[in-house]
Amino acid sequence: MTAFPAIAEWPAVLGVRSGGTVQLMADVTRMGWAYRRAGLRFDANAFLSAFLDAVGPRGNVLVPTFNFDLRSGDAFDVRTTRSISGALANAALDHPAFLRTQHPLHSFAVAGADSARIAASTHKGSFDEGSPFAFLLQKHATLLAIDLPLNDALTFVHYVEQRERVSYRRTRDLRIAYVDAEGRPGERWYELFAKKPGHVNRFDGLEDLLVQAAACRTIGTGGTHTISVDLAKAYDVIEKDIRENAARSIHHFSLKVWCTDSMKSMLRTFGLRTGKERLAHAARTT
């Protein structure tokens, strides 16, 4: 456990180096309370800028700004639609150094050497080879998840699942009323890589495998808990589990979840949303 760091010290504490590529996630509400208890003020904008300074002009910082709950017929404006991924995501969208990638379900706020290229990519599926997830693998990026469990942070798993064509997921087309970065409206079609009813991703077993492979470590910092994942090493672990262990370390089937999924599907048939979906929709549009 280290002493409570100043905002500018976070990248060094978490091992960020010049020229690196970082996927950054954090529960900033918990961080804000931790700072308040220490008699300090947390500033998400300064926090993001600290990581940009740390990676320097040759590096990159990517912050997930997801809206994975979008349904066919929903609207998405890449300039103004808020993310359901939390306060850090929306702070990154407001930060002048960041651009937003185009996919409505799994967009990222990106800043750094390759940001313009990533933001210009047009890929139909969230986890296609032109996606930010492919870029993270190419760059041997590090995922830093502060005060978040691995289950909420490692969306990268789905990229490996798609490449391995797992049997418990399938692609589904979505029609989105889309407004692009120049304000031009139009209709676009995207692919949702959705789990089949009853299937659930759960990474309890995976986390142990990642630690054993030196792909994952935890860092205690001033009362916070950070999971650091080497995504290239993690890819190999996930791929092996899918191929040799029937993906048992990353997913399971639940009859209870199957019933819930079936009910949700029935509601959607009638154009209805669950309470959780209505809250996420409201957060995105306000």
C-alpha positions, 0 to 999 in steps of 0.5 A: 500500500502506498501513500495517497498520491497527488493526481499527477503521480497516478501514472508513475504509481501505476507503472505507465511509461512514455510511448505506452498505450493504456486503456484507462478505467476507474470508478471516479465516484469512489476515488472522489470520496477517497480524495475527500476523506483525505482532505483533497479534491479529485479532478477527472480532467486533471487525472486524464491529462496526467496520463496523457503527459505520462505516455507522451507524444508517442503513446496513447490513452483510450477510455471506454465510452460504451453504449452497449445497451443500444437496440435496433432503431435507437439513435446515436450522435457521436458528438453528443451522446453520453456514455453509460460507462461512468463519469470518467468516460464522460469526462474523457468525451468532454476533454479537448485532447480526446476524439471519439471512435465511431462504433455506437455500441463500443466507442472509445475516447482516444488521445495520443499519437494514433488517435486520429487513425483510430477515430477514423476507423469504420468497422461494423462489429465492435470487435472486428479487426479494425476496432480499438480492441484490435489496436490494443492487442497490436500495441501490447496495451495495458488495461488499468482498472481502478476500483473496478472488478475484472468482470466490469473491465475486461471487455477485451475478452469479447474480442478474443471470443469473436476471433475464436468463434465461440458457440455461445455468442452470435452476431445480430444486426442493429439499425442505428439512427446515426449522426456523424462527427460533421453533424450529418444524420443517416441510417447505419447498420452495425453488428452486435456480438451478443451472448445467447440466452442463459450464458454469462461471462464470469472471470473468477477463474480467469483472474487466477490464470492471468496472475499465474501467467504474469498477465495481471497484477493488483496495485494498492494505492491510497485506499484504492485497488487497481487491476493492471492487465497486459492485454497481449499476455491476456489474449494468449491465456483467454485463447487457450482457455477457449480452445482447451477448456471450453471457455469454462474460466470465462463463461457459464450457463445459468437457467435463472439467467436464461429465464431472465433473458427470455423475459427481456426478449419478450419485452423487446418484442413489444418495444418495452425496456426493463427498468435498468435499460430505461435508466441507462437510456435516460442517462445517455440522453440527458 
